[in-house]
Amino acid sequence: MYLASKIIPMQSILDIVENFGPLEKLAWVFFCLTLFWIVESVAPLFRMRYNRLRHLGINMVFFSFMMVINLIFGFFFVMAYPLVETYHFGLLNWIALPWWVEIIIAIMAFDFISQYLAHYLLHKVKWMWKLHLVHHADTKVDATTGTRQHPGEFVLRETLALITLVLFGIPIGVYLFYRLITIFFTYWTHANIGLPRWLDNVLSYVFVTPLMHKFHHHFERPWTDSNYGNVLSIWDRLFGTFSTGNPQKIKYGVDTVDNSRDEDLGYQLGFPFNKDIKTDY
């Protein structure tokens, strides 16, 4: 692959990331989570009264499910890339581009397909929305909410990421590098951080920001069905799903579930099978 042969300093970074073991990856997760958990304590967007430790504990249960799934998919990713290399499969193996262009294409492909598109489908397909409800049912959105996903949703996202890697012929190191970026942005965008409005607005022209994502966590549409991006905000602006407004009107939760049971694990995990939850998707 052109990318793999031309990068000099960047290849060194990718080699380091590719050799990260489970402990290094876990350390990055907890570094990002701890960083934004502390920052939101100092400069909160909203003053919320709740038991932060209990909230953390509940959301870390969902995180434990994600870790198990991540280990399983790690095996599939490791098995898939040698096949891509051997048979020179994928878009980036069929055309020769400057290494930096290939990295940009790879990151944008992951961000669009496995994040923006996946998120859009999670809102528009009925059975997928019932998986995603777990994430939106958190009524105290903070940094730990980034870990709150139904196991079925995480499987869907990882499947699309694997498909993207194969279709584009993306090196495993680039995929892992993007994963580190998404971990940072997941906790950054969910954190209860109050940036100066002008700064948040400027950053949101390219990146997803904390305030931008808070509108997405509003309890009803149209805000709920907007701002689907994970790292780059350009997809929302390009496809007309970007929205903003008065943050004081934001109310967390979902209008079709019992928001008082947002820390009831059995109730939350049972959303996909709960026929009492109505949706018009």
Steps between C-alpha positions, in 0.01 A plus 500: 500500500627846408414639840695236687813551290516881494432614855814562705415684824130416480579134442696498825193631682279238334748226592487608864119507498482165322713344774282634779393218728168479687645682800625794293163533328317478831735760647410741217130446565532573869731796438243665271206414726678625813619817326153608390335377821727743687461786249121481512519528879689829466319654201155339464252591230206415729484474879349155557429346838557124490723228644793515261664184634183296464449641151857406415447147631187444291663623181814297564287185491420584139869571446587148618271357231675715242841376607403136452358576154810705416725203578291275274505746211872558554549142384295562184694818419834325545383217271351730235793729430754234390244384244461858379879530464546161336238557233558878475131557562344836565486850352832615647675197351364574150609863470827674588460816704727702729518335844337795673206490259453129567495557876241777462286277278529211745404712802213664314376159380493363854340816634228506236412130471557357847395813688278749314321246279473246780359767732253617237375143448470450876248784502311408184465120514250388764687200643827694498337795679392269779865406547608863495233599752732380778744777416232769478322386814776643718342800673831624646722537195864530598834355391401149614202501262752437223540145635126437502405287200284194463724202407300456178575858395871454554497182290332695218755781513796260509358302207479815288856593603623156391320533166658845453849365567454229237334716232765770525797273573592701808802389708415375847727768649292776342183341632643483853619861470147605407363302794721700738360819346141380540557410865621854568206655316245267660585627848561857383162535329299337779676681782294761682744771394402864456730650238465867407220504241715672237772235536250215480348656188836543327614145577166357384572602141740205481467291817216374717496704821349444846214747446428376149458146629285608795224608260507145364425372852185714533202282591296562184530581131608689298815546709525129577519425127791733432874533562586135432874554454764352727826676414429714192199731485531540123265206438216668689557826316529325164184289539288760677485329839681774692298694755553738789289716727459618856683255730275597792216318322687168494337222701666159513330163461252356250131586472393137436658326803478524877780746570481431873651156427814625325715307750295180487734269305239231433253754365766665282641179350147379429411796274534300173246245628263739678181525293364772727757745363342672203687648209376636169818409316 
